[in-house]
């Protein structure tokens, strides 16, 4: 999945709004204000708010899958691999959406 640098900045800002204030606060107006540019500028990168959310979810899934695969690649025991799953998911969500 290819995401341009500005698109990544937008989905991270959207993630911050979601974690701080919830879905109701994620408006293009609030997102543009957080980014420091106009609502019209958002539409140069995404067709809609829904497109931003879908891209965010795809990015999170790809990132989590990559991190999980990497974290368990050296483990042989299936139970140890399963134990890593929630740890990696929570760590990735925290790092991606909050940082």
C-alpha positions in Angstrom: 0.0 0.0 0.0 1.5 3.3 -1.1 0.7 6.4 1.0 2.2 9.7 0.2 3.9 11.6 3.0 1.1 14.3 3.2 -1.6 11.6 3.2 0.1 9.9 6.1 0.2 13.2 8.0 -3.5 13.6 7.4 -4.4 10.1 8.6 -2.2 10.5 11.7 -3.9 13.8 12.5 -7.3 12.1 11.9 -6.2 9.4 14.3 -5.3 12.0 16.9 -8.7 13.6 16.6 -10.4 10.2 17.0 -8.4 9.2 20.1 -8.8 12.6 21.7 -12.4 13.4 20.9 -14.1 10.5 19.2 -15.7 9.9 15.7 -18.2 12.8 16.1 -15.3 15.3 16.2 -13.7 14.0 13.1 -14.9 16.5 10.6 -13.1 17.9 7.6 -13.3 21.3 9.2 -11.6 20.0 12.4 -9.1 18.0 10.5 -8.1 20.9 8.2 -7.7 23.1 11.3 -5.5 20.6 12.9 -3.4 20.3 9.8 -3.2 24.1 9.4 -4.8 24.3 6.0 -8.2 24.6 4.3 -10.8 22.0 3.8 -10.2 22.2 0.1 -6.6 21.2 0.6 -7.8 17.9 2.2 -9.7 17.1 -1.0 -6.5 17.3 -3.0 -5.3 14.2 -1.1 -8.6 12.4 -0.4 -12.0 12.3 -2.1 -13.9 12.3 1.2 -13.8 11.8 5.0 -14.7 8.2 4.4 -11.7 7.8 2.1 -9.5 9.1 4.9 -10.9 6.6 7.3 -10.6 3.7 4.9 -7.0 4.6 4.1 -6.3 4.8 7.9 -7.8 1.4 8.4 -5.8 -0.1 5.5 -2.6 1.5 6.7 -3.2 0.2 10.3 -3.9 -3.3 9.0 -0.8 -3.3 6.8 1.4 -1.9 9.5 0.1 -4.4 12.1 0.5 -7.4 9.8 4.0 -6.4 9.0 5.0 -5.9 12.6 3.3 -9.1 13.7 5.0 -11.1 11.0 8.4 -9.6 11.9 7.9 -10.1 15.6 7.1 -13.8 15.4 9.4 -14.8 12.6 12.0 -16.2 15.0 9.5 -18.0 17.2 8.9 -21.7 16.7 6.2 -22.3 19.4 2.7 -21.6 18.1 1.5 -20.5 21.6 4.3 -17.9 21.8 3.3 -16.6 18.4 -0.3 -16.2 19.6 0.8 -14.4 22.8 2.6 -11.8 20.6 -0.6 -10.9 18.7 -2.4 -8.6 21.2 0.9 -7.1 22.3 1.9 -6.1 18.8 -1.6 -4.9 17.9 -1.9 -2.6 21.0 1.6 -1.3 20.6 1.1 -0.5 16.9 -2.3 1.2 17.5 -0.8 3.3 20.3 2.3 4.2 18.3 0.4 4.9 15.0 -2.5 6.9 16.3 -1.1 8.7 19.3 2.5 9.5 18.3 
